[in-house]
Amino acid sequence: MTRYAFSVNAELCIGCSSCAMACKNQYNQEPGMVWRKLYPLSEDIYPHRDRAFYSLACNHCDQPACLEGCPVSAYTQREDGIVVHNQDVCIGCRNCLRNCPFGAPRYNEAEGHVEKCSMCWERIDEGLLPACVQACPTNALTLVDLDTFDETGTLQFPPGFPHREDVGPSTRFKLPAAPVVVRRDV
């Protein structure tokens, strides 16, 4: 069985925000509504904040806290691991926002409900990649099958990312290499 996940390679990410814009365009998100966002790595992880990023959205966890906290069952988890939110069922109580340790669900003030990344399940079902993955010009963001994914040097819990084994986030990360400092004697 396939278990879909995002793989984020900070070594390859150039911070262009193509992934975030593709998501925004795919779902015609209103101004201010963001499901995928670039986060610069802090200086204790990488010394140059303007050169290393994580592209983050929903982690489509093994045991989704958003799903567990929803009183109206607006969340479902597919067999392939994708966590889907049904906006038509959502009552806007924001329990999922409080429960998610990663801040993935977003409250849409204009619509009065919560929204989140769906991993473009409709596109995946048609044999296409998620819009964010397809838009990445450097392949820093990829769609992987956790059942077969075996890339060395990847982490489930990189520095600065909440360590929550109880929910089992599916996203995998590759940290950037520290830059080599070349000193020249003058």
N, C-alpha and C positions, 0 to 999 in steps of 0.2 A: 504494500500500500504506500502511496505517496504521502509525504508529510512536508508540505510547503513551508518555506521560510525565506526571509530576506538575508542576504549576506552583504555586509557593509565593509568595503576595503578602504580604510582611511589612507592607505598608501597611494591609492589611485585617484581618490576624490580631489577635484580641483576647485570645489566650492562654487560651481557655476549655477546651482539651484535649478538646473533643468528638471531634476526629479520632482521637486516641489511644484514647479510650474506645470509640468505634465499632469500631475495629480489634480491641481486646481482646474486645469482646462478640461480634463476628462469628466469631472463631476460638476462643472459650472459652479464652483464654490463662490459664495458671496464674498465681497471684500471683508477682510478680517478673519475669515474662516480658513484654517490651515490644518490639513491632515498630515502632511509630511513637511519636515523642517530640517534645515541644516544647523548643526550646533558646532561651533568651533571647539576644538579640544583645549582644555585648560593647560596652563603652562607647566603644571606638575606632571602632565601626561606627555606633552609635546612642547618644545620650547618656542614655537612660532605659531601663535593663535590664528594668524591669517593664512596658514598653509595646510592645516589639518582639520578635517571635519568628520562628523558622523551625520549621516542622513537618517533621520529617525521618523517613524510613524508607529502604528500599532505593531506589537511584537507577536501577535497571534499565539498567545501562550498555550501551554499544555493544559493548564488549569486556570482559565481566565477569571480573574477577580471581577471583571466587569459583568460577566455572565452570571456569576454567583450572586452578585449584589442587586441584580435587576428584579424588581417586584412584579413586572409584567411580561417577563420572558421576551424582551425585545432583542436579546442576543441568542444566537445559536452558533454551535461549532460544527463545521462540516467534518466528514470523515478524513479529509485531507489536511485538517488542522486549521483551516481558515475560519476566523471568528467573524461572523457577519452580524451587523446591527440593522434591525428593521426600524427605520425612522417613523414609519406609519403607526407602529405599536407603541413607540416611546412616549412616555407621559412627561418627560422633562424633569424628573425628580432629582437627577444628578447623582444618584447613588453610585453609578459606575465611575464618575469622575472622582469621587472620594475613595473608591475601592482600588482603582488602577494605580499601582506603584510607579508607573512610567508616564502618566499624564497623557495617554493616547486619546481617550474620548474628549471631544470638545463640545461645549454647549453653544448652540446657535441661538442667539438672543432673538433674532428676527423671526425664526421659525418656531421657537419654543420647544426644541428637542435637542437631543445629543446626536452627534455625528462622529464617525471615525473611519479610518482606513479599512477598506474591505479586501485589500490585496487584489483588487480588480477581478474578483471571482468570475464575473461575467465574461471578461476577456480570457481568463484562463480556461474556462469551459469551452471557449471557441478556439482554443489552441494558440492564443496570443499571450504575450508577456504582459504583466502589469504595466500601466502607462509610465510609471516612474522608472521602472527597469528598462523599458524600451528607449526612454529618452536619455539615459545616462551615456554621454559620449565617450567615457573612459572605461566602461564596464566596472565601475567602482561599486555599483549597486546591482546585484544579481538575484535571481530567483533560484533557490536550490531545493533539493529534496533531502531532508535531514536523514532519511533512511539510507541514502547512498553518499551523502556529503562527507568527504574525508580530506579536507584541505588542512594541511599542517599550518600551525601558527595562528589559527583562529581561536577566538574566545567567546564564551557565552556571557561572561561577566567581566568586561574590560574595566579598567580603573575609571571611577566616576559614574559608573552605571549601577543602579540599585541591584544588590545581590539578593535576589528573591527566588530561591530554588523551589519554594512552595508553589509558585505559579508557573515556573518553567518557560521563560520567554524563548521563542524560537529563533530570534535574530542572532546571527553570528557576526563577529567583528574581527577584522585584521587591523592591528595597530600600525601606524606609520613608523618607519625607521627614523631614528634620530639623525638629523643632518650632520654631515661630516664638516667639521670646522677646519678650514685650511688657513694656516697662519703664514704670512709672508714677512720676512725680515726686511725692513726698509733700510 
